[in-house]
């Protein structure tokens, strides 16, 4: 790597010297042509040339002037080339910097998510043990703080991906009514804890199945719902899905409307909502939490999906946020062999092989599976999982993907190779985050599901 950097520095230095030499030559020619012009005129006027300022002097002056004009044009070309080169270099440096920030955020995100998953998992287990009211409050406070930290971390990583142009969408057939119900199930406990009434409605004109990136749509809508409930102390919050008129391209529009009866906002506050680190500072009497990235990321995701977010608000009355997306109706997909929830839905005891390199996460997975009535065999890396699979029978395999010695994707390939042809052992990936690369590599490794932590 150092040799490559040195080579690039030497190449840049040589290129810079070449540009400076070329510019100097053109400038020298320009000055030489100008001097020749004045010399020709002076000689002509002084009579040193035959015919005084006659034909010879005029011709020589014209030739010198033409040379000067040509040199001046060459100088302009060199200067323009230098300007374009500097602009291109600035763009390239910006792209490299954005990519570097994205890679750093992704690596840092993984390193932070892994122990944070352990914290959230162990607190979840602790919350289900016998405790008095004070202890339960302490655990809930710690769990809420850990979930908040996870949300901020996810926002930072998502923003880095968007800025680097590496945020990828994965459209798939989605049951819209079910998605709205699921969002209602997530938001209802928040509304109940604040004494709010929460309602969902899907208009009859909305198609049953459409193609969209369900993960990103849920992310945007849950962010909007969370904000609506955060700034509403009494009254109602509504999530409504309707079908809008066709676009110039002939597409229908899905309109997800989140309406609250909260404090509302004035014009300047609405105008600054989608700026980075904006946290509703213009809302009177409100001290908001968070990094102020949620709405900026939501708007970027909406536009990445060829949509937008519209806002109307009135102080003291409430706010309405509308996520507008193109509607691409599709048919209901055929039943497939995916086993979502196979462990939860299992009637009997399953023998589960788990590979996880973080010790706290291993303890959490072992305790969780034991509480569900299943037998777990724990491994600390992929090679141990392959060895265990070669000597024992398992109903399902759960593999962390980033592990020492042997990662989860390669371990899955080797475990598949151990099975008799035609025998299908369910193998799921447990990545620290749900990224396009993780899903792609999971599919390439022949794994069944990509289940992002926390499980």
Secondary structure, 3 states (H helix, E strand, C coil): CHHHHHHHHHHHHHHHHHHHHHHHHHHHHHHHHHHHHHHHHHHHHHCCCCCCCCHHHHHHHHHHHHHHHHHHHHHHHHHHHHHHHHHHHHHHHHHHHHHHHHHHHHHHHHHHHHHHHHHHHHHHHHHCCCCCHHHHHHHHHHHHHHHHHHHHHHHHHHHHHHHCCCCCCCCEEEEHHHHHHHHHHHHHHHHHHCCCEEEEEECCCCCCEEEECHHHHHHHHHHHHHHHHHCCCCCEEEEEEEEECCCCCCCEEEEEEEEECCCCCCHHHHHCCCCCCCCCCCCCCCCCCCCCCHHHHHHHHHHHCCCEEEEEEECCCEEEEEEEEEECECCCCCCCCCCCCHHHHCCCCCEEEEECCCHHHHHHHHHHHHHCCCEEEEECCHHHHHHHHHHCCCCEEEEECCCCCCCHHHHHHHHHHHCCCCCCCEEEEECCCCCHHHHHHHHHCCCCEECCCCC
